[in-house]
Amino acid sequence: MLRRHGLNLFLVIAVGAFGLALIHLRPVDAAGGPQSPQLVPAKATIGNAASPIPAPRIPAPGTALYQTHRGDTAISVARHYLSQTSYLTSSELAEAMRGANSSMQGTFLKPNQELVIPGILDGPIAEKAIPVPKDFEARAIYLTGLMAGSDRGVKIVRRWREAGGNAVVFDIKDSDGTVNIAFEHPLIGTHKTYIRDLPKYTRFLHSQGMHAIARIAMFRDERLVVSHPELAVKSKKSGQPWRENGKLVWTDPSRVEVQEYDIALALAAAEAGAAEIQFDYVRFPAEGDQKDASFNFQNRHREWQRADVIADFLRRAYTSLHPKGVLLSLDVFGVMAWQRPADLAHTGQDIVRMAKYCDVLSPMIYPSHFFGMDGIAKPGDEPEHFIGESMDRFQKITAGSGTVIRPWLQAFAWRTKTYSPKYIEVQVLTAKNKGGVGFLFWNANNDYSKPYAAMPEMKAAKGQYFRGDELPQPLKAAIAPVQ
């Protein structure tokens, strides 16, 4: 009996002590209600002394803290955090991490280090377009989407700014149909994005004093043709998708679905900070067996010609884009300045009508491309003649339209033995003297070594080659200070 009473007494005491412990583990808030159970910091004992474990560090504003693991590298950690930061590339972020953490040495990181990750954003970047007047003297280079989103592309932009450039044309859709930005549309599906964050990219361009021009290759779209063959130009003979010299690459420019797809992409670019949308390949196919090509408009609008389709599309695109405060520019064949009936019938590029629905017209007047013209055997070696003649003709065709002529110039050595910095200077000077407002340099490999070399001399001759480094005030204000 004594053992039973003793046992019962022990249980009562133990339960009571446990209850008191629970009361201490459930603190009461200021209103008297219970809070969620909270962890009480443990105490580390060294010898006979008890000391609390230090509380975790709180990251400074604009940073994050990361505990390294075995196998981590600076690049792997940078890739993990890149989308949360203001940096464009993983390499840039990794370099910034090394600057913020003196302990980062070598390729692989020691495990259990606490790294500071700089440049952390509060939320996604929302960059607005910085508008410029249509007669803004753009001095631009072209970048592929792949290049634009790379470390080399970032360096090219910075070097172009140092050389005296003030604009960049970058692909958001190329002529194979590759879309380089995040874009949701029923026709596109999943796709790889080389420019992962377009608002971040346009902000970078603005920080370098660059006018942001988003290029869209329109109807020559292999990706769309393959995934949606019902949108292709059709063969009269077979009813199957028509091929240009054996290649299945052309959507039907008269299909409304195709037109709306590119307009939607243009609007997405405008919302992400591009101040100018540039349409390239805004035409019908120019090669292949044209007699076998059948287009949708031939059934819906039997009285129309190809030029009617292009003009109607541009009217709708211009109406959609202009309320966004962005410019619309059009790339056209240089040979269209000659207005030959065969060229017009094939391409649909009626310059007089197109000029009504754009702010800037950019004829591709690369001297090397005028083979068989004007009785000159080596047109690539005659830049002054072909650029001068082309500009005169385009000025005459567009007179009274208010459209600015800003030509594409040759920044490559194809079909010429005289390509050099001087070749660049001759093109720029000729275009300016013939009424051109600014210029765009094209090099498919994005190699601008000759323009880099030519720009200092052209800048030094104030007013001769271009007006000067005249940026609109909002663009000036966006330029980041040199670190």
Order of alpha helices (4+ residues) and beta strands (2+ residues): alpha-beta-beta-beta-alpha-alpha-beta-beta-alpha-alpha-beta-alpha-beta-alpha-beta-alpha-beta-beta-alpha-alpha-beta-alpha-alpha-beta-alpha-beta-beta-alpha-beta-alpha-alpha
